[in-house]
Amino acid sequence: MNTTCKADIRSHCAVNYGVEIFGDRWSLLIIRDIVFAGKKTYGEFLKSEEGIATNVLASRLAFLEAQGILSRAPSPADRRKDFYTLTEKGLDLIPILLNIVVWSAKHDSKSYVRRRKEFVADLNRSPVEVSDAVKALVRNGGCVFPESKE
């Protein structure tokens, strides 16, 4: 995957554009980790249960930053670490992520999100309100399930 420039987008079909920018598994899982678990550092992303390889993680973080989905800044507590946060463009992916959650809760009988019955019920009842609330929460440094942070 080219991490420097997306001038080579295959087509400007809306679905293709989205898939080329954020559609690979690892990019969506990084965004998930920020939104749901509040992860912010390379080391925290590396601990996710899916087991992303270090080179893939570094590549995806650089790609998402180059695409304007993530921003990176030194940690105030330890300037050797970088904090990754969603930009406004990245925050605009939250409704998509939440739709994936609803779909998974419906079709994956073993989905972890099924344990969050109230959250899924709220999403089904008021998706726009929940999406706006999650965007505000993440924009202000929070996350949906802070207890799930490793």
Secondary structure, DSSP 4 states (H G I P E B T S, - for coil): --SS--TT-S---HHHHHHHHH-SHHHHHHHHIIIII---SHHHHHTSTT---HHHHHHHHHHHHHTTSEEEEE-SS-TTSEEEEE-HHHHTTHHHHHHHHHHHHHH-TT-GGGG-HHHHHHHHH-HHHHHHHHHHHHHTT--S-GGG--
